[in-house]
Amino acid sequence: MKDRTALRIGSTTLRSRKYLIRRLPPPHQLPSGLAAIPKSPRGGAGTPKLQPSPPSAMALSRHLLPHFLRRGGPAVRALSTAAAPAAAVSSAEEDEESVTVKGVRISGRPLYMDMQATTPVDPRVLDAMLPFNLSRYGNPHSRTHLYGWESDAAVEAARARVASLVGADPREIFFTSGATECNNIAVKGVMRFYRDRRRHVITTQTEHKCVLDSCRYLQQEGFEVTYLPVRNDGLVDLAQLEDAIRPDTGLVSVMAVNNEIGVVQPLEEIGRICKEKDVPFHTDAAQALGKIPIDVNRMGIGLMSLSGHKIYGPKGVGALYLRRRPRIRVEPQMSGGGQERGIRSGTVPTPLVVGFGAACEIAAQEMDYDHRRVSALQQRLLDGIRAQVDEVVINGSMEHRYPGNLNLSFAYVEGESLLMGLKEVAVSSGSACTSASLEPSYVLRALGVEEDMAHTSIRFGIGRFTTEEEVDRAIELTVRQVKKLRDMSPLYEMAKAGIDLKSIEWSQH
């Protein structure tokens, strides 16, 4: 049985090798509430409609995950095994399930706390997507037969679900490959369309790299860009923003929730300033969608970038919100068949779009619950670390922050060594898009964080499927590694002895 698998999702059975993925038990054996999960129909036009979530929907999702991927044998463990009791498996099974990472063997797959990089696909999202991979595989742009019609209907239903989550009209949603493409269309597209009378862009120093690189690209074309600094808490200074707007300013782009430090910018106030100055307001909301309430009309947002894989949806799909009234125009960045009303050519990937729409519908139903639960887990993590380790600094505002993002710096600890010692916890030192660089985070440097502290930062990402056991295990491993590194640090010993390290004149040999 070790070489065969059988995965039962909805009405579909899949088979592969190496992993034993057991069939879901019959409804009468499922945990409370599980039978309420919708099953995808075998055929017919349209898209599967997600039913309203029962009160136990969050618990039911977490019950489902262990069923989706299990190692072979009667005694099995879930994906994140670092927090599982060691007594659950025999020594032989422990050896079989161990994973070697960069020369170090750990008891199983690391527990996942990097939710800002990506999130696992919610099982309900996968269930909605599967029919459009297996039986309803038509091109949504095929107008002459059932396969195209049902795919087109599914795409439009998903478009309405995305629009509903942000208070938009479905006609204002354009599907793309992700938030990076959306940011490129928004920043470059607006400025190129209005190039004759708008030659100035305003953004912040803490934006995502794709926004900053798009602005630098525009500079090479002769446009002017103002990179606003942020305060020590990561928030933009509204008075400084207002003063920076010029008569020829064509766009203000400010990220809604920062991907590295989780700071939530005052979108409504920024939108009001931009409306008064008659300047389009763009926000990268990839980290905000489904996590904080967004209303494009109340917040005065003109363009907004969204991503599917940040809200428990599939990778490879995103959406651009583009306001219709007053209308904002963009120059398309891709030539082709004119899909998505000419804004983004290319075949719309129906399964991914359906998954994105399902993820948005689930987020709308469960956002409040998720927020309360993630907030409690964040406080548990922070209190647990601070109770055992001193000199811990929180990067970014705690008052204006999405709680699922906790960015901490540990004084007198080298960040790379700390990351290497936390092989049983999947965390990062910043954005996954810039993690290959050895330079300290430009976001933390923009906050005024000193270089040595910027190098020691760790970003903990908490999400819908994070458990208390995983948080407790992360606390244990982090505290252990920080203490170990500090025991080897002469700087920590000198600081504890009362020596002012900044007053020392270091000599070179």
Salt bridges, closest charged atoms under 4 A:
GLU94 OE2 - ARG77 NH2 3.85
ASP95 OD1 - ARG105 NH1 3.06
GLU96 OE1 - LYS2 NZ 3.87
GLU97 OE1 - ARG77 NE 3.10
ASP114 OD1 - ARG459 NH2 3.02
ASP122 OD2 - ARG124 NH2 2.88
ASP122 OD2 - ARG464 NH1 2.92
ASP152 OD1 - ARG143 NH1 3.48
GLU156 OE1 - ARG159 NE 3.09
ASP169 OD2 - ARG171 NH2 2.94
GLU181 OE2 - ARG344 NE 2.70
ASP213 OD2 - LYS209 NZ 2.77
ASP213 OD1 - ARG216 NH1 2.82
GLU221 OE2 - ARG192 NH2 2.70
GLU224 OE1 - ARG246 NH1 3.17
ASP233 OD2 - ARG231 NH2 3.11
ASP248 OD1 - ARG246 NE 2.97
GLU268 OE1 - ARG298 NH1 2.84
GLU276 OE2 - ARG272 NH1 3.40
ASP278 OD2 - ARG198 NH2 4.00
GLU331 OE1 - ARG195 NH2 3.69
GLU340 OE1 - ARG159 NH1 2.85
GLU361 OE2 - LYS49 NZ 3.17
GLU361 OE1 - ARG161 NE 3.09
GLU366 OE2 - ARG124 NH1 2.74
ASP370 OD2 - ARG464 NE 3.00
ASP390 OD1 - ARG486 NH1 2.75
ASP390 OD2 - LYS496 NZ 2.44
GLU399 OE2 - HIS400 NE2 3.83
GLU424 OE1 - ARG473 NH2 3.04
GLU450 OE2 - LYS502 NZ 3.02
GLU451 OE1 - ARG445 NH1 3.74
GLU451 OE2 - HIS455 NE2 3.82
GLU468 OE1 - ARG380 NH1 3.72
ASP472 OD1 - ARG380 NE 2.81
GLU476 OE2 - ARG473 NH1 3.03
GLU476 OE2 - ARG480 NH2 2.88
